[in-house]
């Protein structure tokens, strides 16, 4: 009889462990999905990021943008590295200020990775070129901060 009880007890403990793990997973899933900004908020985040970058380019000072990124981004990319990557916008006198009049078009719904990175991809339907963006963000306090950026101006055929 004791063996039978131990076996049932083992099932109960395993069952409780499985149930607990399932509840933790469901709670995590719910908290992650609740953390994803709704589309209007995501669009505002993108517009702010793009305008901040456009203003930095217009001011010929990319540090204005880099200083607003996440601390991890600033540690990973020095000002010199950031300038080298994006100075072409300044050298070519690319005016991104026109995006202020446009709404970004998202390529897909915003998503959050397992490590908590918010990913927003899309473009601005400007002419004669489109402005494409790939932005990654991390939550710093109650604000999404850039943790990765790819922005390019692509001629429209």
C-alpha angles and dihedrals in degrees: 000000000000092000090052090050092048090051092050089044089053090051090050093050091046089046091050091047091050092046091048092048090048092050091048090050092049091047090049091048091050094047092048093049091047089051093058107099114241115251096264090051091045090052090052090050090051093046091051092048093048094045091047089052092045091052091049090051092046089050091049087233116108091180087077087068100035091053089062095054126098119286090244090055092050091049092049097044119041119209089256093054091045092049091049091052097048107022089100088077089060096039092052093044092235110182110210094169091100089076088077088078094049137072116229115244111221117222090210139349113292112265138195120219124220090264091055099258114149110219121201121174131177146094146255112245094227125149143264083012135020122229109225121196138189109186128181121191138186124203111250108183103312097333132086109232127193114261096165135014138186117171125168140170111228125187114240114233 
